[in-house]
Amino acid sequence: MIDRRTLLAGAALLLGTGPEVLAAALPLGRPEAFGFDALKARARDLAGRPYAAPAIPDRDVLQAIDYDAHGKLKYKPDHALWADGPSAFPVTFFHLGRYFQKPVRMHVVEGGQAREIIYDPAAFEMPADSPARRLPPNPGFAGFRFQERRGGPLDWRRNDWVAFLGASYFRAIGELYQYGLSARGLALDTVMPDRPEEFPDFTHVWFETPAAESDTVTVLALLDGPSAAGAYRFKMRRTKSVVMEIEASLHLRKDVGRFGLSPLTSMYWFSETAKPTAVDWRPEVHDSDGLALWTGTGERLWRPLRNPPRTMVSAFSDERPRGFGLMQRDRLFDHYQDGVYYDRRPSLWVEPLGDWGKGSVQLVENPTDDEIHDNVVAMWVPAEPARAGTSHDLAYRLHWVADEPYPSNLARVVATREGNGGQAGTDRPKGVRKFVVEFLGEPLGRLPAGVKPEPVLTTSRGTFPLARTEAVPDDVPGHWRAEFDLAVTGAEPVELRLFLRRGDEILSETWTYQYIPAA
C-alpha cells in the first residue's frame, strides 16, 4: 500500500518546498534519472524482447465502468499537475474504463529526475456506488489533457487544448477552439488483406516541467505493441493554433505490411459532392473534406474525401514530400446547420523535417452510415519494406490550424459536385456522369474580361463528351467552375485529374478524384 503522506513529504524534499505547499499535490513515486536518450535506448532494448501486453488491473471492474459510469469520473482541477504553476498549462487525467482498459503510467520530470504520478481515487469526482472504487491501488490512468486559460485566472478548469487517450491517439484544438480529427503515433497494417490492423500503445508518459509561463510543453512517451516499440518526444506550442514538433525513434519486432508514419484519422460521412436521398437532415457532416498534398516537386494536389461503397486505398507516390494534411476547407455554418460545430473543426497538416526519402501518402477511405465512426486515414508509407529488426528515425511538425500553414498562390478547389451527365431538359445519356468543380483564388480574379481559363483534364479511362469553364454567377472575384461529363463503361474505379491554366500559366492546384461507376 502506498502511503500518500510519505510520498508527499518525499516530493517536498525533492522539490525544495515545504509540505504546506504540496498539501494538495499529487502523490509521487521515487525519483529516477531520466532523459530522451535513455528513453530511446529503452525502446530499442524493448523491441529486442518478446512483446508483453500491459497488465489490465481488473477486467471485470473496468468492464463495469461503461460509458455512463465513465462520464461521472471527472478529474478534480485542484489535483491537476501544475495547478499552481510553474506551467501555464496544468495537466488533468482520464480514468480507466470499459473502452480504455490499458493503463498508462504517468511521470513528472524535473532536473533530470522522473517520478511516477500515483493514481489517487480522491483526485476524481466519484459516485459512492461507482465500480471504480473496487479497483486495486495505483491502477494507472487512461490518458491526459493539457488545460489553458482563456479568460480569468481559473478559466483553465473548463478549457483544454490537447488530449491523449486510447492506444497512441491524440488530438488538439485549432484556431477555432474546437476538437475534430485525431493523430496517432503509428499505424500498422491498416486494411491489409492478410492480417488485422495493429494499434500499439503509449504505455508510459513523462511531462517535463517547463519554465514559468512558457507557451511550450514537452511530453515524452514510450510506444509498445506486438510489432514495434518506439520513443517519442512532443514539443507542443500553444499560440494562435497548436503546433507539435515530434521526434520518433522506432524499432520493429516483426515485418509490417503497411508501415504508416505520422497517421491522421478523421470522419467523412457526406457533403455537397454526393449524398443519398434523405439520409440525414443536415446538408453536410464531416470532420474533414479533403486531402491536401504538397509534393516534393512542388505540385499542389487536392483530393476530395468520399464515403465509398467499399474500403478503398489510394497511394500518391512521392519523394521528399513537403507536406500533406486532412483539411476542413468548408467554414460556412449554413453548410452544416447543427450545434456540434463542424464548421470549426481543425485542419491538420504534416510538415516533414529532414529527408523522408521515397514513399507515398496513402489515403484509406472506409464506408460509413453515421458520424460516430472515424472512417478516413491518411499517412506516409515509406517505399522500403518494413522488416523486423530495422530502425527508423522520424521528425515532423503537426499544425492544428484553420487552413494550410503554407498556402500557395494558386486558386484552390472549394467544392466538388457529382450528378447525372448530359443537359437538363433532355434525355440523359446512360453511362455518363457529370462533375462540377469550383475553384477560387487570385489568379482567376485577374483574368482579363472575356477570357476563360482552360480546363486540363486527364482520366485513367473513359472520354469527356463535355468540358467547359464559366465564372460562378455570385459576383465573387476569382470564383470559377469547371464542368465536364465523363463517359465510361465497366465498374472499375476511374482516376481523374483537373487543373486550370491560361496558356503556359498554371492558375490552380490540381484536383484529383476517384470515381467508382458501380456506386
C-alpha positions as CSV (number, residue, x, y, z in Angstrom):
1,M,0.0,0.0,0.0
2,I,1.3,3.4,-1.0
3,D,1.4,6.0,1.9
4,R,0.3,9.3,0.4
5,R,1.8,11.3,3.3
6,T,5.2,9.7,2.8
7,L,5.1,10.4,-0.9
8,L,4.2,14.0,-0.4
9,A,6.9,14.5,2.2
10,G,9.5,12.9,-0.2
11,A,8.3,15.1,-3.1
12,A,8.6,18.2,-0.9
13,L,12.2,17.4,-0.2
14,L,13.0,16.8,-3.8
15,L,11.3,20.0,-5.0
16,G,12.8,22.1,-2.2
17,T,9.4,23.2,-0.9
18,G,7.7,22.7,2.4
19,P,4.9,20.2,3.0
20,E,2.4,23.0,3.3
21,V,3.0,24.0,-0.4
22,L,2.3,20.4,-1.5
23,A,-0.7,19.8,0.6
24,A,-2.9,19.4,-2.5
25,A,-0.2,18.0,-4.7
26,L,-0.3,14.7,-6.5
27,P,1.3,11.7,-4.8
28,L,4.6,10.9,-6.5
29,G,6.8,7.8,-6.7
30,R,10.6,7.6,-6.1
31,P,12.9,9.6,-8.3
32,E,14.8,8.0,-11.2
33,A,17.3,9.5,-13.6
34,F,15.6,10.2,-17.0
35,G,16.2,11.7,-20.4
36,F,15.3,11.3,-24.0
37,D,18.4,9.3,-24.9
38,A,17.7,6.9,-22.1
39,L,14.1,6.5,-23.4
40,K,15.4,5.8,-26.9
41,A,17.7,3.1,-25.5
42,R,14.8,1.6,-23.5
43,A,12.6,1.4,-26.7
44,R,15.5,-0.2,-28.6
45,D,16.0,-2.8,-25.9
46,L,12.3,-3.4,-25.6
47,A,12.0,-4.2,-29.3
48,G,14.6,-6.9,-28.9
49,R,12.4,-8.8,-26.4
50,P,9.1,-10.6,-27.0
51,Y,6.1,-8.3,-26.6
52,A,4.3,-8.3,-23.3
53,A,0.9,-6.6,-23.2
54,P,0.2,-4.1,-20.4
55,A,-1.3,-5.8,-17.4
56,I,-5.0,-4.9,-17.0
57,P,-5.8,-4.0,-13.4
58,D,-9.2,-5.8,-13.1
59,R,-11.1,-6.6,-16.2
60,D,-14.4,-7.2,-14.5
61,V,-14.3,-3.8,-12.7
62,L,-13.2,-2.0,-15.9
63,Q,-15.9,-3.7,-17.9
64,A,-18.4,-2.3,-15.3
65,I,-17.2,1.2,-15.9
66,D,-19.4,1.7,-19.0
67,Y,-20.0,4.9,-21.0
68,D,-22.3,6.4,-18.3
69,A,-20.2,5.4,-15.4
70,H,-17.0,6.7,-17.0
71,G,-18.6,10.0,-17.7
72,K,-19.2,10.5,-14.0
73,L,-15.5,10.1,-13.2
74,K,-14.3,13.7,-13.5
75,Y,-10.8,14.7,-12.6
76,K,-10.7,17.4,-9.9
77,P,-8.9,20.6,-11.1
78,D,-7.3,21.1,-7.7
79,H,-5.4,17.9,-8.2
80,A,-4.0,18.8,-11.6
81,L,-0.3,18.6,-12.2
82,W,1.0,22.2,-12.1
83,A,-2.4,23.5,-10.9
84,D,-0.5,26.3,-9.2
85,G,2.4,26.5,-11.8
86,P,5.0,26.8,-12.9
87,S,3.5,25.7,-16.2
88,A,0.8,27.9,-17.7
89,F,-0.9,24.6,-18.8
90,P,-2.0,22.3,-16.0
91,V,-2.4,18.6,-16.7
92,T,-5.5,16.6,-15.8
93,F,-6.0,12.8,-16.3
94,F,-8.6,10.4,-17.7
95,H,-9.8,7.4,-15.8
96,L,-9.6,3.8,-16.9
97,G,-12.9,2.2,-18.0
98,R,-14.6,-0.3,-20.4
99,Y,-13.3,1.4,-23.5
100,F,-9.9,2.4,-22.1
101,Q,-8.6,-0.6,-20.2
102,K,-4.8,-0.4,-20.8
103,P,-3.1,1.7,-18.1
104,V,-0.7,4.4,-18.9
105,R,2.0,5.2,-16.4
106,M,2.4,9.0,-16.0
107,H,5.6,10.7,-14.7
108,V,6.7,14.3,-14.0
109,V,10.3,15.2,-14.8
110,E,12.4,18.0,-13.2
111,G,16.1,18.4,-13.0
112,G,16.7,15.2,-14.9
113,Q,14.7,13.2,-12.3
114,A,11.4,11.5,-13.1
115,R,8.8,10.4,-10.6
116,E,5.7,8.4,-11.3
117,I,2.4,10.2,-10.7
118,I,0.4,7.8,-8.4
119,Y,-3.3,7.3,-9.1
120,D,-5.4,8.6,-6.2
121,P,-9.1,8.0,-6.2
122,A,-9.6,11.2,-4.2
123,A,-8.4,13.1,-7.3
124,F,-11.6,12.1,-9.1
125,E,-15.2,13.0,-8.5
126,M,-16.5,9.5,-7.9
127,P,-20.1,8.5,-7.0
128,A,-20.4,6.3,-3.9
129,D,-21.6,3.4,-6.0
130,S,-19.1,3.7,-8.8
131,P,-17.4,0.4,-9.7
132,A,-14.1,2.4,-9.9
133,R,-14.0,2.2,-6.1
134,R,-13.2,-1.5,-6.5
135,L,-10.0,-1.1,-8.5
136,P,-6.7,-2.1,-6.9
137,P,-4.2,0.5,-5.7
138,N,-2.5,2.6,-8.4
139,P,-4.1,1.0,-11.5
140,G,-2.8,3.8,-13.7
141,F,-4.6,6.3,-15.9
142,A,-6.2,6.1,-19.4
143,G,-4.8,9.4,-20.7
144,F,-4.3,13.0,-20.1
145,R,-5.0,16.5,-21.3
146,F,-3.5,20.0,-21.1
147,Q,-5.7,22.8,-19.8
148,E,-5.4,26.5,-20.7
149,R,-6.6,29.9,-19.5
150,R,-8.8,31.8,-22.0
151,G,-10.4,34.3,-19.6
152,G,-10.0,34.7,-15.8
153,P,-7.2,33.1,-13.7
154,L,-9.3,29.9,-13.0
155,D,-10.7,29.6,-16.6
156,W,-8.3,26.7,-17.3
157,R,-10.5,24.4,-15.3
158,R,-13.0,24.3,-18.2
159,N,-10.7,24.5,-21.2
160,D,-8.3,22.0,-22.6
161,W,-6.3,22.2,-25.9
162,V,-4.5,18.8,-26.2
163,A,-5.7,15.3,-25.2
164,F,-4.0,11.9,-25.4
165,L,-6.4,9.0,-25.0
166,G,-6.5,5.4,-26.3
167,A,-3.7,3.4,-27.9
168,S,-1.4,6.1,-29.5
169,Y,-4.2,8.5,-30.4
170,F,-4.0,12.2,-29.6
171,R,-5.7,15.4,-30.8
172,A,-5.7,19.2,-30.3
173,I,-7.9,22.1,-30.9
174,G,-7.1,24.6,-33.7
175,E,-7.5,28.3,-34.1
176,L,-11.3,28.0,-33.8
177,Y,-11.3,26.3,-30.3
178,Q,-12.8,23.0,-31.5
179,Y,-11.7,19.4,-31.4
180,G,-12.1,17.2,-34.5
181,L,-9.8,14.8,-36.2
182,S,-7.0,12.9,-34.4
183,A,-3.4,11.9,-35.0
184,R,-1.6,8.7,-34.0
185,G,1.9,7.7,-33.1
186,L,1.9,4.9,-35.6
187,A,-0.5,3.0,-37.9
188,L,0.4,-0.6,-38.6
189,D,-1.2,-2.9,-41.2
190,T,-4.2,-0.7,-41.8
191,V,-6.7,-2.6,-44.1
192,M,-4.2,-5.2,-45.1
193,P,-5.9,-8.3,-46.7
194,D,-3.9,-10.9,-44.9
195,R,-3.6,-9.5,-41.3
196,P,-5.5,-7.4,-38.8
197,E,-4.6,-3.8,-38.1
198,E,-2.4,-3.3,-35.0
199,F,-2.8,-0.5,-32.5
200,P,0.4,0.0,-30.4
201,D,0.0,1.9,-27.2
202,F,1.7,4.8,-25.4
203,T,2.3,2.8,-22.2
204,H,4.4,5.4,-20.3
205,V,4.4,9.2,-20.5
206,W,6.7,11.8,-19.0
207,F,5.9,15.6,-18.5
208,E,9.0,17.8,-18.5
209,T,8.5,20.7,-16.0
210,P,8.5,23.9,-18.2
211,A,9.7,27.4,-17.3
212,A,7.0,29.7,-15.8
213,E,4.5,31.0,-18.4
214,S,6.2,29.2,-21.3
215,D,3.9,28.7,-24.3
216,T,5.5,25.3,-24.9
217,V,5.2,21.9,-23.1
218,T,7.3,18.8,-23.7
219,V,5.9,15.3,-23.4
220,L,7.9,12.1,-23.9
221,A,6.2,8.7,-24.5
222,L,7.1,5.1,-24.8
223,L,5.2,3.2,-27.5
224,D,4.9,-0.5,-27.4
225,G,3.0,-3.1,-29.4
226,P,3.4,-6.7,-30.9
227,S,5.3,-5.4,-34.0
228,A,7.1,-2.3,-32.8
229,A,8.5,-0.2,-30.0
230,G,9.4,3.4,-30.0
231,A,10.4,6.6,-28.2
232,Y,8.6,9.9,-28.9
233,R,9.2,13.5,-27.9
234,F,6.4,16.0,-28.4
235,K,7.2,19.7,-28.1
236,M,3.8,21.3,-28.2
237,R,3.3,25.1,-28.6
238,R,0.1,26.8,-27.9
239,T,-0.3,30.2,-29.5
240,K,-2.9,31.1,-32.1
241,S,-3.0,27.5,-33.1
242,V,-1.3,24.3,-31.9
243,V,2.0,23.2,-33.3
244,M,3.7,20.0,-32.3
245,E,7.3,19.2,-33.2
246,I,7.7,15.4,-32.9
247,E,10.7,13.2,-32.9
248,A,10.3,9.4,-33.0
249,S,12.8,6.6,-32.8
250,L,11.1,3.3,-33.9
251,H,12.2,-0.3,-33.9
252,L,10.4,-3.2,-35.5
253,R,9.9,-6.6,-33.9
254,K,8.1,-8.1,-36.9
255,D,7.6,-7.4,-40.6
256,V,4.9,-4.9,-41.2
257,G,2.9,-4.9,-44.5
258,R,1.8,-1.2,-44.3
259,F,4.0,0.9,-42.1
260,G,2.1,4.1,-41.6
261,L,4.0,7.1,-40.3
262,S,2.5,10.4,-39.0
263,P,-1.0,8.9,-39.4
264,L,-4.1,11.1,-39.3
265,T,-7.6,9.8,-38.6
266,S,-10.8,11.6,-39.4
267,M,-14.5,11.3,-40.3
268,Y,-16.3,11.9,-43.5
269,W,-19.9,10.9,-44.0
270,F,-21.3,13.2,-46.8
271,S,-21.0,16.7,-48.3
272,E,-22.2,18.6,-51.3
273,T,-20.3,16.2,-53.5
274,A,-22.8,13.3,-53.2
275,K,-25.4,12.5,-50.7
276,P,-28.0,9.7,-50.6
277,T,-31.6,11.0,-50.6
278,A,-32.9,11.9,-47.1
279,V,-30.0,10.1,-45.3
280,D,-29.9,13.0,-42.8
281,W,-31.5,16.4,-42.3
282,R,-28.2,18.3,-42.4
283,P,-26.5,19.4,-45.7
284,E,-23.1,18.1,-44.7
285,V,-21.4,16.0,-42.0
286,H,-17.7,15.7,-41.8
287,D,-14.6,16.5,-39.7
288,S,-12.5,16.9,-42.9
289,D,-13.5,17.4,-46.5
290,G,-10.3,16.7,-48.4
291,L,-6.6,15.6,-48.5
292,A,-4.2,18.3,-49.5
293,L,-0.7,17.4,-50.7
294,W,2.4,19.5,-51.5
295,T,4.7,17.2,-53.3
296,G,8.5,17.1,-53.5
297,T,8.3,18.6,-57.0
298,G,6.2,21.4,-55.7
299,E,2.8,20.4,-57.1
300,R,-0.3,21.1,-55.1
301,L,-3.0,18.5,-55.1
302,W,-6.5,18.4,-53.6
303,R,-8.3,15.1,-53.2
304,P,-11.9,15.5,-52.0
305,L,-12.9,12.8,-49.5
306,R,-15.6,10.3,-50.2
307,N,-17.8,7.8,-48.5
308,P,-17.1,4.8,-50.8
309,P,-19.2,1.7,-51.3
310,R,-16.3,-0.4,-50.1
311,T,-12.9,0.2,-48.5
312,M,-10.6,2.0,-50.9
313,V,-6.9,2.7,-50.6
314,S,-5.2,5.4,-52.8
315,A,-1.5,6.0,-52.9
316,F,0.2,9.2,-54.0
317,S,3.8,8.3,-54.8
318,D,6.3,11.0,-53.9
319,E,9.9,11.7,-52.9
320,R,10.9,14.1,-50.1
321,P,7.3,15.4,-49.6
322,R,6.9,18.9,-48.4
323,G,3.6,18.3,-46.6
324,F,0.2,16.8,-46.6
325,G,-2.9,17.0,-44.4
326,L,-6.6,16.3,-43.9
327,M,-8.3,19.6,-44.2
328,Q,-11.6,21.2,-43.4
329,R,-12.0,23.9,-46.0
330,D,-15.7,24.5,-45.8
331,R,-16.1,27.0,-42.9
332,L,-19.7,28.1,-43.5
333,F,-22.2,27.2,-40.7
334,D,-25.1,27.2,-43.2
335,H,-23.5,24.2,-44.9
336,Y,-23.8,22.1,-41.7
337,Q,-26.7,23.6,-39.7
338,D,-26.1,21.8,-36.4
339,G,-24.7,22.6,-33.0
340,V,-21.6,20.5,-32.9
341,Y,-19.6,23.0,-34.9
342,Y,-18.3,21.0,-37.9
343,D,-17.6,24.4,-39.5
344,R,-14.9,24.9,-36.7
345,R,-13.2,21.6,-36.9
346,P,-9.4,21.9,-37.2
347,S,-7.4,21.1,-40.2
348,L,-4.2,19.0,-39.6
349,W,-1.1,19.5,-41.7
350,V,2.0,17.2,-41.6
351,E,5.3,19.0,-42.2
352,P,8.2,16.6,-42.7
353,L,11.5,17.6,-41.2
354,G,14.6,16.2,-42.9
355,D,14.6,13.9,-45.9
356,W,11.8,11.3,-45.8
357,G,13.0,9.7,-49.0
358,K,10.7,7.8,-51.3
359,G,7.3,6.6,-50.4
360,S,3.7,7.5,-50.8
361,V,0.9,9.4,-49.0
362,Q,-1.7,6.8,-48.6
363,L,-5.4,7.5,-48.1
364,V,-7.8,4.9,-46.7
365,E,-11.5,5.5,-47.0
366,N,-14.0,3.2,-45.4
367,P,-17.8,3.2,-45.9
368,T,-19.9,4.6,-43.0
369,D,-23.5,5.2,-42.3
370,D,-23.1,7.5,-39.4
371,E,-20.8,10.3,-38.0
372,I,-19.7,8.2,-34.9
373,H,-17.1,6.3,-36.9
374,D,-13.6,7.6,-37.9
375,N,-13.5,6.2,-41.4
376,V,-10.6,8.1,-43.0
377,V,-6.9,7.6,-42.5
378,A,-4.0,9.4,-44.2
379,M,-0.4,8.5,-43.6
380,W,3.1,8.4,-45.1
381,V,4.3,4.9,-46.1
382,P,8.0,4.5,-46.9
383,A,8.9,2.7,-50.2
384,E,11.3,0.4,-48.4
385,P,9.7,-2.7,-46.9
386,A,9.3,-2.5,-43.1
387,R,11.3,-5.5,-41.9
388,A,11.8,-7.0,-38.4
389,G,15.0,-5.7,-36.8
390,T,15.1,-2.4,-38.7
391,S,15.0,1.0,-37.0
392,H,13.5,4.3,-38.3
393,D,14.1,7.8,-37.0
394,L,11.5,10.4,-37.9
395,A,10.9,14.1,-37.3
396,Y,7.9,16.2,-38.3
397,R,5.6,19.0,-37.3
398,L,1.9,18.8,-36.9
399,H,0.0,22.0,-37.5
400,W,-3.6,22.1,-35.9
401,V,-4.9,25.1,-37.9
402,A,-7.9,26.5,-39.6
403,D,-6.1,26.5,-43.0
404,E,-2.9,25.2,-44.6
405,P,0.1,26.7,-42.8
406,Y,2.0,27.2,-46.1
407,P,-0.7,28.2,-48.7
408,S,0.2,28.5,-52.3
409,N,-0.7,31.4,-54.6
410,L,-2.8,29.1,-56.8
411,A,-6.6,29.1,-56.9
412,R,-7.9,26.3,-54.8
413,V,-10.8,23.8,-55.0
414,V,-13.7,24.9,-52.9
415,A,-16.4,22.4,-53.9
416,T,-16.9,19.2,-55.9
417,R,-20.3,18.1,-57.1
418,E,-21.5,15.0,-58.9
419,G,-24.7,14.4,-60.9
420,N,-26.2,12.8,-64.0
421,G,-24.5,13.6,-67.2
422,G,-26.0,15.4,-70.1
423,Q,-28.1,18.6,-70.1
424,A,-31.1,19.5,-68.1
425,G,-34.4,19.1,-70.1
426,T,-33.0,16.5,-72.4
427,D,-32.8,12.7,-72.3
428,R,-29.8,11.9,-70.1
429,P,-27.3,9.5,-71.7
430,K,-26.5,6.3,-69.8
431,G,-23.1,5.7,-68.5
432,V,-22.3,9.4,-68.3
433,R,-21.5,11.2,-65.1
434,K,-21.3,15.0,-64.6
435,F,-18.7,16.7,-62.4
436,V,-18.7,20.3,-61.4
437,V,-15.5,21.5,-59.6
438,E,-15.4,25.0,-58.2
439,F,-12.1,27.0,-57.9
440,L,-11.5,30.2,-56.0
441,G,-8.4,32.4,-55.9
442,E,-6.5,35.5,-57.0
443,P,-5.1,34.0,-60.3
444,L,-8.6,33.6,-61.6
445,G,-9.6,37.0,-60.3
446,R,-7.1,38.8,-62.5
447,L,-8.2,37.2,-65.8
448,P,-9.0,39.8,-68.4
449,A,-12.7,40.4,-69.2
450,G,-13.9,37.8,-71.6
451,V,-11.1,35.4,-71.1
452,K,-11.9,31.9,-69.7
453,P,-9.4,29.6,-68.1
454,E,-8.7,26.3,-69.9
455,P,-9.6,23.1,-68.1
456,V,-6.9,20.5,-68.4
457,L,-8.4,17.1,-67.9
458,T,-7.0,13.6,-67.7
459,T,-8.6,10.2,-66.9
460,S,-7.4,6.7,-66.4
461,R,-10.1,5.5,-68.8
462,G,-13.2,6.9,-70.5
463,T,-13.8,10.1,-72.5
464,F,-15.1,13.6,-72.0
465,P,-18.1,14.5,-74.1
466,L,-18.3,17.9,-72.5
467,A,-15.7,20.1,-70.8
468,R,-16.0,23.9,-70.2
469,T,-15.5,26.6,-67.6
470,E,-17.6,29.5,-66.5
471,A,-17.5,32.2,-63.8
472,V,-19.8,31.3,-60.9
473,P,-22.6,34.0,-61.0
474,D,-22.2,35.1,-57.4
475,D,-20.1,38.3,-58.0
476,V,-17.2,36.8,-56.0
477,P,-13.9,37.7,-57.8
478,G,-11.9,34.7,-58.9
479,H,-14.7,32.2,-58.4
480,W,-14.9,29.8,-61.4
481,R,-16.2,26.3,-62.0
482,A,-15.2,23.6,-64.5
483,E,-18.0,21.4,-65.7
484,F,-17.3,18.1,-67.5
485,D,-19.1,14.9,-68.4
486,L,-17.3,11.5,-68.1
487,A,-18.5,8.7,-70.4
488,V,-17.2,5.4,-69.1
489,T,-18.2,1.7,-69.1
490,G,-17.4,-1.0,-66.5
491,A,-17.3,-0.9,-62.8
492,E,-13.6,-0.4,-62.1
493,P,-12.6,2.9,-60.4
494,V,-11.6,5.8,-62.6
495,E,-8.8,8.2,-61.6
496,L,-9.5,11.8,-62.7
497,R,-7.2,14.9,-62.7
498,L,-8.1,18.5,-63.5
499,F,-6.4,21.9,-63.2
500,L,-7.0,25.3,-64.8
501,R,-4.5,27.2,-66.9
502,R,-4.2,30.2,-69.3
503,G,-1.6,29.5,-72.0
504,D,1.5,28.3,-70.2
505,E,0.4,29.7,-66.8
506,I,-1.0,27.3,-64.3
507,L,-3.8,29.0,-62.4
508,S,-5.0,26.4,-59.9
509,E,-4.0,23.5,-57.8
510,T,-4.7,20.0,-59.2
511,W,-8.0,18.4,-58.4
512,T,-7.7,14.6,-58.2
513,Y,-10.6,12.3,-57.7
514,Q,-11.5,8.6,-57.8
515,Y,-14.9,7.9,-59.3
516,I,-16.5,4.4,-58.8
517,P,-19.1,3.8,-61.6
518,A,-20.7,1.0,-59.7
519,A,-21.7,3.4,-56.9
